[in-house]
Amino acid sequence: MRLSRFERRILGAIVAVALVTLGGALWFGQGAVSEAYAVGVNQRVLDQLRSSLEVYQRHFVALREDAERTADAVAYDRRAQRAIDASDDAALGAFAEDALDRYPNVARVVALDPDGRERARAERAARLDEDENRLLVLERPAGDGGRFSVTLATDWEPFRAHQRAAELVEVYAQLVEGATYVSGFYTAVYIAFLLSVIIVALAVGIVVSRRVTRRVAVLASATERVGRGDLSVEVASDGKDEIAELTRAFNAMVRDIRTSRDRIEYLQRIGAWQDFARRLAHEIKNPLTPIQLAVQQVHRTYQGDDPRYRRTLDDAAAIVEEEIATLRRLVGEFHEFARLPVAALEPAELTGFVERALRGLEPEALLGEAAPTASAPALIVEVDERPTPVQIDAQMLRRALDNLVRNAVQAVAAAAPDGGGRVVVAARRDGASAVLEVRDDGPGIAEADRQRVFDPYYTTKSDGTGLGLAIVKKVVLEHDGSIECVAAPEGGACFRIRLPLAPEAA
């Protein structure tokens, strides 16, 4: 490969500077890397460890609340009250034994009279083992002035795990403090070392060529800003020489890094939210059925003739059923969000895909059962006649398109309840990209909210979960595409998806 005269001069200057500083750089770099690997800690890990302690604490609160509810259930059971009212100690003892069978976390039940004497006692020796279980004694008043003493057993392991986690957090916090000092010291020394190298290089470059080094200095400054995390850098490129080509390549690299960083950060956030949704769905789902069955049992077993109390029971049962149904729907949405798969891309034609995805789709079906049919807007499809080959996961992209169309239809219908309005779905080629748009003439989205609408759990709907657009963006990123929210020509909102064309088409 033939080198130009400029390249030979620059290479000679760099070699001269490198020979002087190479030994020191190697020595210092080796020490810095060794120290970094030895310390190997950062604040984010410490924050995550502290968050784990908060999870344990919330778990302990939940255990305490469950123990309180269990003690209430035992003490205020109607069979116990009947036995107390009838002064039937045998029936009271049988109830205590039955309570131990019904509640696996109850280790002992003791019924005491008003003078503190035992009327009945039932216990399980295995559950009273303090080496295996942590015991909690709760007392509740009885109907005759006496009281119930309920001993509940909880496995020691979560508490021991919490103690180990607390010790780990304390040790790690000390390491973080040490890491801050070490990293600050070496960073200051290393920056000083680099600045000295840059000064020498600039001096040699000025001697070689004032004009070239001035442009190189601009690139060096931009590179330093990029190194500090500023990816908004854009260096002006003029001319047709090697430096201009380098500048254009640098700008393209920064744009690629910026896009990749945004994509990676968003996918990381989505991954964390998916894990949170998975945990939340699990924590909410488990107690729903027991709550529902308990309320139904209370509702069915009431045999009294008090109409006011009967109405209260009916209202309470209806409210609980309705709220449980809402929670089950939310759990379902959280579960679907947590199970969002990775896209399996296959060759497809975008305009044909859009026509198939929207074929037979009626806007009325997207409004829900409570919305009047007359309020449904018109659905218009605009596709380019040219073939638009892409690589997509048809099922995932169809789900994303359905979410966007559903949101647009509901927004237009809410703004014009008397009918009218339209939603436009457009697909076309634009250079080396395929563009898929969903536009409407509804109220639109404020400019300040156009970036936040893709964040999980951010929603402007009273009954929304804020997962729809987060799912859409994750699907688009899985397709190596991008999505943005802008103002639509029709006056409402426009969600524009850009997908790369298939390699042969591009």
matplotlib code that plots the C-alpha trace (Angstrom):
import matplotlib.pyplot as plt

x = [0.0, 1.5, 1.5, 1.0, 3.6, 1.3, 0.7, 4.5, 5.1, 2.3, 3.4, 7.0, 5.9, 3.7, 6.5, 8.9, 6.4, 5.4, 9.0, 9.5, 6.2, 5.7, 7.6, 5.9, 2.5, 2.9, 4.1, 1.4, -1.4, -0.4, -0.6, -4.0, -5.6, -4.3, -5.7, -9.1, -9.5, -8.4, -11.1, -13.7, -16.6, -19.0, -21.9, -24.6, -23.9, -24.0, -27.4, -28.7, -27.5, -29.2, -32.4, -32.2, -32.3, -35.5, -37.0, -36.3, -37.8, -41.0, -41.1, -40.9, -43.7, -45.9, -45.1, -46.1, -49.4, -50.1, -49.5, -51.8, -54.6, -54.1, -54.4, -57.5, -58.9, -58.3, -59.5, -62.6, -63.8, -67.5, -67.0, -64.7, -67.2, -70.0, -67.8, -67.0, -70.6, -71.6, -68.7, -67.8, -64.1, -64.1, -65.5, -63.0, -60.1, -61.4, -61.5, -57.9, -56.7, -58.6, -57.0, -53.5, -54.6, -56.0, -53.1, -49.7, -48.0, -49.8, -47.7, -49.8, -53.4, -54.2, -57.7, -57.6, -60.5, -60.8, -58.8, -55.9, -56.5, -56.2, -59.5, -58.0, -54.6, -53.3, -49.8, -47.4, -44.0, -42.3, -43.4, -42.3, -38.7, -36.9, -33.8, -35.9, -38.6, -38.9, -41.9, -44.3, -47.0, -50.1, -53.0, -56.6, -59.6, -62.3, -66.0, -66.3, -63.5, -60.8, -58.3, -56.6, -52.9, -51.8, -48.2, -47.1, -44.0, -41.9, -38.9, -35.6, -33.9, -35.3, -34.1, -30.7, -30.5, -31.3, -28.6, -26.0, -27.1, -26.8, -23.2, -22.4, -23.8, -21.7, -18.5, -19.2, -19.9, -16.4, -15.0, -16.9, -15.3, -11.9, -12.6, -13.6, -10.3, -8.2, -10.0, -9.9, -6.1, -5.3, -7.7, -6.1, -2.6, -3.6, -5.4, -2.2, -0.2, -2.5, -2.5, 1.3, 1.2, -1.4, 0.6, 3.7, 1.7, 0.1, 3.5, 4.9, 1.8, 1.9, 5.5, 4.5, 1.3, -0.6, -3.6, -3.9, -3.3, -6.0, -8.5, -7.1, -7.4, -11.0, -11.4, -9.4, -11.6, -14.7, -13.2, -12.5, -16.1, -17.3, -15.0, -16.8, -20.2, -21.3, -22.6, -24.2, -20.9, -21.0, -17.8, -18.1, -16.5, -15.4, -12.9, -12.1, -8.8, -8.0, -8.9, -12.3, -13.0, -11.8, -14.2, -17.2, -16.3, -16.0, -19.5, -21.0, -19.3, -20.7, -24.2, -23.9, -22.6, -25.4, -28.1, -26.5, -26.2, -29.8, -31.0, -29.0, -30.0, -33.7, -33.5, -31.7, -34.4, -37.1, -35.4, -35.4, -39.0, -39.9, -38.2, -40.2, -43.4, -42.7, -42.2, -45.2, -47.5, -46.4, -46.9, -50.3, -51.7, -51.1, -53.4, -56.2, -57.9, -57.8, -59.2, -62.0, -62.9, -62.8, -65.2, -67.5, -67.5, -68.5, -71.2, -72.6, -72.5, -74.4, -77.8, -79.0, -82.2, -80.7, -81.5, -79.0, -76.2, -77.2, -77.0, -73.6, -72.4, -73.8, -72.1, -68.8, -68.8, -69.6, -66.8, -64.3, -65.3, -65.0, -61.6, -60.2, -61.2, -59.4, -56.3, -56.4, -56.5, -53.5, -51.7, -52.3, -50.9, -47.8, -47.4, -47.5, -45.1, -42.7, -42.8, -42.1, -39.8, -36.8, -37.8, -37.2, -36.7, -37.8, -38.1, -41.4, -42.9, -44.0, -46.9, -48.4, -47.9, -49.7, -52.7, -52.9, -52.6, -55.4, -57.7, -61.0, -60.0, -63.0, -62.3, -65.4, -63.8, -60.9, -63.0, -64.2, -67.7, -68.6, -67.9, -70.8, -70.4, -71.1, -67.9, -65.6, -63.3, -62.5, -59.4, -57.5, -54.6, -52.0, -49.3, -46.6, -47.0, -43.3, -42.3, -40.7, -38.8, -37.8, -36.8, -39.5, -41.1, -44.7, -46.4, -44.5, -44.7, -48.5, -48.8, -47.0, -49.1, -52.3, -51.2, -50.6, -53.9, -55.8, -54.3, -55.1, -58.7, -59.3, -57.7, -59.8, -63.0, -62.4, -61.9, -65.0, -67.6, -70.2, -68.3, -66.0, -62.2, -59.8, -56.8, -54.2, -51.8, -49.1, -46.2, -43.6, -39.9, -37.7, -34.1, -32.5, -35.4, -38.9, -41.3, -44.5, -46.7, -49.8, -51.4, -54.6, -56.5, -57.1, -55.9, -52.3, -49.5, -47.7, -44.2, -42.8, -44.4, -43.4, -40.3, -41.8, -44.7, -42.3, -41.3, -42.9, -45.9, -46.2, -49.7, -52.2, -55.2, -57.2, -57.4, -54.1, -50.9, -48.4, -47.1, -48.4, -45.9, -43.1, -43.8, -44.0, -40.6, -39.0, -40.4, -39.1, -35.6, -35.6, -36.0, -33.0, -35.3, -36.3, -39.6, -40.5, -43.6, -44.2, -47.0, -49.2, -50.2, -53.8, -53.4, -53.0, -50.2, -47.9, -45.9, -43.3, -41.4, -38.2, -37.0, -33.9, -34.6, -33.6, -29.9, -30.7, -33.1, -30.8]
y = [0.0, 3.4, 6.0, 9.7, 12.3, 13.6, 10.0, 9.4, 12.7, 12.0, 8.4, 9.6, 12.1, 9.6, 7.1, 9.6, 10.6, 6.9, 5.8, 8.3, 7.5, 3.9, 2.5, 4.7, 4.1, 0.3, 0.4, 2.7, 0.9, -2.4, -1.1, 0.7, -2.4, -4.7, -2.3, -2.0, -5.8, -6.0, -3.5, -4.4, -2.6, 0.1, 2.1, 0.5, -3.0, -1.5, 0.1, -3.2, -5.0, -2.4, -2.8, -6.6, -5.7, -3.6, -6.7, -8.7, -6.1, -5.9, -9.7, -9.6, -7.0, -9.3, -12.2, -10.1, -9.0, -12.7, -13.7, -11.0, -12.2, -15.8, -14.9, -12.9, -15.9, -18.2, -16.0, -14.7, -17.9, -18.4, -22.0, -20.8, -18.1, -20.7, -23.0, -20.1, -19.0, -22.6, -23.0, -26.2, -26.7, -30.0, -28.2, -25.4, -27.9, -29.6, -26.2, -25.5, -28.8, -28.1, -24.7, -26.3, -28.5, -25.6, -23.2, -24.8, -21.8, -22.0, -23.9, -23.5, -22.3, -21.6, -20.4, -18.6, -17.6, -14.1, -15.2, -16.4, -20.1, -22.4, -23.7, -25.5, -26.0, -27.5, -27.5, -29.1, -29.9, -29.9, -26.3, -25.2, -26.1, -22.7, -24.0, -24.4, -21.8, -18.2, -18.1, -15.1, -15.1, -13.0, -12.5, -11.7, -11.1, -13.7, -13.1, -14.0, -11.6, -14.1, -14.3, -16.5, -16.9, -17.9, -18.9, -18.7, -20.3, -18.9, -20.5, -19.0, -19.1, -15.8, -14.0, -15.6, -14.8, -11.1, -11.1, -12.5, -9.9, -7.1, -8.2, -8.4, -4.9, -3.5, -5.2, -4.1, -0.5, -0.4, -1.7, 1.0, 3.7, 2.3, 1.9, 5.6, 6.7, 4.4, 5.2, 8.9, 8.8, 6.8, 8.8, 12.1, 10.7, 9.1, 12.3, 14.3, 11.7, 11.8, 15.6, 15.7, 13.3, 15.4, 18.6, 17.0, 15.5, 18.9, 20.6, 18.2, 18.3, 22.2, 22.0, 19.4, 21.2, 24.0, 23.6, 19.8, 19.8, 22.4, 20.1, 17.1, 19.1, 19.6, 15.8, 15.2, 17.5, 15.8, 12.4, 13.5, 14.7, 11.3, 9.6, 11.6, 10.3, 13.3, 11.6, 14.8, 15.7, 16.6, 17.8, 19.9, 18.1, 20.0, 19.1, 15.9, 14.9, 12.2, 14.3, 15.1, 11.4, 10.7, 13.4, 11.9, 8.5, 9.8, 11.5, 8.2, 6.3, 8.6, 8.4, 4.6, 4.6, 6.9, 4.7, 1.6, 3.1, 4.3, 0.9, -1.0, 1.2, 0.9, -2.9, -3.0, -0.9, -3.1, -6.2, -4.8, -3.9, -7.3, -8.9, -6.5, -7.3, -11.0, -10.7, -8.3, -10.7, -13.6, -11.6, -10.3, -13.5, -15.9, -14.2, -13.4, -16.8, -17.2, -13.7, -14.4, -17.8, -16.3, -13.5, -16.0, -18.2, -15.4, -14.3, -17.9, -18.9, -15.9, -17.2, -14.2, -12.2, -8.7, -7.1, -4.2, -6.6, -8.8, -5.8, -4.9, -8.5, -8.4, -5.0, -6.1, -9.4, -7.5, -5.0, -7.7, -9.7, -6.7, -5.6, -9.1, -9.3, -6.0, -7.3, -10.5, -8.5, -6.4, -9.6, -11.0, -7.9, -8.0, -11.7, -11.1, -8.2, -10.3, -13.2, -10.9, -13.1, -12.3, -11.7, -14.5, -12.6, -14.0, -12.6, -10.8, -8.0, -5.1, -3.7, -7.2, -7.8, -4.6, -5.5, -9.0, -7.7, -5.2, -7.3, -7.7, -5.5, -3.4, -0.2, -0.9, -4.1, -2.0, 0.3, -2.2, -3.2, 0.0, 2.3, 3.1, 1.8, 5.2, 6.6, 4.4, 6.3, 5.3, 3.0, 3.9, 1.9, 3.6, 1.3, 1.9, 0.0, -0.8, -4.1, -3.4, -6.6, -6.7, -9.2, -9.3, -11.5, -11.4, -12.3, -9.8, -6.9, -7.6, -7.3, -4.0, -2.7, -3.8, -1.8, 1.3, 1.1, 0.3, 3.4, 5.6, 4.4, 4.9, 8.3, 9.5, 8.0, 9.7, 13.1, 12.7, 10.6, 11.5, 9.8, 10.9, 11.0, 8.7, 6.5, 6.1, 3.1, 3.8, 1.7, 2.8, 2.7, 5.6, 5.2, 2.2, 1.9, 0.7, 3.1, 2.0, 4.8, 5.0, 8.5, 9.9, 13.2, 13.0, 15.3, 14.3, 14.0, 16.9, 17.4, 17.0, 13.6, 12.1, 10.5, 9.4, 7.5, 4.6, 4.2, 1.2, 2.1, 5.7, 6.2, 9.0, 6.7, 6.2, 2.4, 1.9, 0.1, 1.9, -1.3, -1.1, 1.4, -0.1, -3.4, -1.7, -0.1, -3.3, -5.2, -2.5, -2.6, -6.4, -5.7, -3.4, -0.5, 2.7, 4.4, 8.0, 9.9, 13.1, 15.4, 13.9, 15.9, 15.1, 17.0, 14.2, 11.8, 9.9, 6.9, 6.3, 3.0, 2.6, -0.9, -1.8, -3.2, -6.8, -7.0, -7.7, -4.8, -2.4]
z = [0.0, -1.1, 1.6, 0.8, 1.9, 4.6, 6.0, 6.1, 8.0, 10.5, 11.0, 11.6, 14.2, 16.0, 16.1, 17.6, 20.3, 20.9, 21.5, 24.3, 26.1, 25.3, 28.2, 30.8, 29.3, 29.4, 33.0, 34.2, 32.1, 33.6, 37.1, 36.5, 34.9, 37.7, 40.3, 38.5, 38.4, 42.1, 43.1, 40.6, 42.3, 41.3, 42.9, 40.7, 42.1, 45.7, 44.9, 43.6, 46.8, 48.9, 46.8, 47.7, 51.4, 50.7, 49.0, 52.1, 54.3, 52.2, 52.4, 56.2, 56.3, 54.2, 56.5, 59.5, 57.9, 56.9, 60.6, 61.8, 59.4, 60.4, 64.1, 63.3, 61.4, 64.3, 67.1, 65.4, 63.8, 64.5, 65.7, 68.4, 69.4, 69.6, 71.8, 74.1, 74.4, 75.1, 77.6, 75.7, 76.4, 74.4, 71.3, 71.9, 72.0, 68.8, 67.1, 68.2, 66.7, 63.5, 63.3, 63.4, 60.5, 58.5, 58.9, 58.3, 59.8, 63.2, 65.8, 69.0, 69.9, 73.5, 74.7, 78.1, 80.3, 81.8, 84.8, 82.6, 83.0, 80.0, 78.6, 75.6, 74.0, 70.8, 69.4, 67.0, 68.4, 65.0, 64.3, 67.8, 67.1, 67.5, 65.7, 62.5, 62.9, 64.2, 66.5, 66.8, 69.6, 68.9, 71.3, 70.4, 72.7, 73.0, 73.3, 77.1, 78.1, 77.8, 75.0, 72.4, 72.2, 68.7, 68.1, 64.4, 63.0, 60.1, 58.5, 59.8, 56.4, 55.0, 58.1, 57.9, 54.3, 55.1, 57.7, 55.2, 52.6, 55.1, 55.9, 52.2, 51.6, 54.5, 53.1, 49.6, 50.7, 52.2, 49.0, 47.0, 49.2, 48.6, 44.9, 44.7, 46.2, 44.0, 40.8, 41.5, 42.1, 39.0, 36.9, 37.8, 37.2, 33.9, 32.6, 33.4, 31.6, 28.5, 28.5, 28.4, 25.4, 23.7, 24.2, 22.7, 19.8, 19.0, 19.1, 16.6, 14.5, 14.3, 13.0, 10.3, 9.1, 10.8, 8.6, 9.1, 12.8, 13.3, 11.8, 13.7, 16.9, 16.3, 15.8, 19.0, 21.0, 19.6, 20.5, 24.0, 24.4, 23.1, 25.6, 28.3, 27.1, 25.0, 21.8, 20.4, 18.8, 15.1, 13.4, 10.3, 7.3, 4.2, 1.5, -0.2, 1.4, 3.9, 6.9, 5.5, 4.9, 8.5, 9.8, 7.9, 9.1, 12.7, 12.5, 11.1, 13.9, 16.6, 15.1, 15.2, 18.8, 19.8, 18.2, 19.6, 23.1, 23.1, 21.9, 24.5, 27.4, 26.4, 26.1, 29.5, 31.1, 29.4, 30.7, 34.2, 33.9, 32.5, 35.5, 37.8, 35.9, 36.3, 40.0, 40.4, 38.5, 40.7, 43.9, 42.9, 41.4, 44.3, 46.9, 44.5, 44.6, 48.4, 48.8, 46.3, 47.9, 51.4, 50.4, 48.6, 51.6, 53.9, 51.5, 51.2, 54.8, 56.2, 57.3, 59.2, 58.5, 58.8, 55.3, 55.9, 56.7, 53.7, 51.4, 52.8, 52.2, 48.6, 47.9, 49.4, 47.4, 44.2, 44.8, 45.6, 42.5, 40.3, 41.7, 41.5, 37.8, 37.3, 39.1, 37.0, 33.8, 35.1, 36.0, 32.6, 31.0, 33.2, 32.5, 28.7, 29.0, 31.0, 28.5, 25.4, 23.3, 21.1, 17.5, 15.0, 11.7, 8.4, 4.9, 4.2, 2.1, 4.3, 2.3, 2.0, 5.6, 6.5, 4.3, 5.8, 9.3, 8.9, 6.7, 8.5, 11.4, 12.5, 14.5, 16.6, 18.0, 19.3, 21.4, 24.0, 24.9, 26.6, 23.6, 21.2, 17.7, 16.2, 17.7, 15.8, 13.4, 9.8, 9.2, 6.1, 4.6, 2.4, 1.0, -1.6, -4.9, -4.9, -3.2, 0.2, 1.3, 4.9, 7.6, 10.3, 12.9, 11.6, 14.9, 17.0, 14.5, 14.1, 17.8, 17.7, 14.8, 16.6, 19.7, 17.7, 15.8, 19.0, 20.7, 17.7, 17.4, 21.1, 21.1, 18.2, 19.5, 22.9, 21.3, 19.0, 20.9, 18.3, 15.5, 12.8, 12.7, 10.9, 11.5, 8.7, 8.4, 5.8, 4.5, 2.0, 1.0, 2.0, 0.8, 2.5, 5.0, 5.1, 6.9, 8.7, 10.1, 12.2, 12.1, 13.4, 13.6, 17.3, 20.1, 19.5, 22.1, 23.8, 22.6, 26.1, 26.4, 23.0, 24.4, 27.7, 26.1, 25.3, 29.0, 30.8, 33.0, 31.7, 30.5, 30.2, 30.3, 33.5, 32.9, 31.1, 32.3, 30.1, 28.7, 25.1, 23.6, 25.6, 24.0, 20.6, 21.0, 22.2, 19.2, 16.8, 18.4, 18.1, 14.4, 14.4, 13.7, 15.3, 16.3, 17.0, 17.9, 15.9, 15.0, 12.2, 9.1, 10.0, 13.3, 15.7, 16.6, 14.2, 15.3, 12.6, 12.5, 10.4, 9.5, 7.5, 4.0, 3.4, 2.3, -1.3, -1.5, 0.3]

ax = plt.figure().add_subplot(projection="3d")
ax.plot(x, y, z, "-o")
ax.set_aspect("equal")
plt.show()
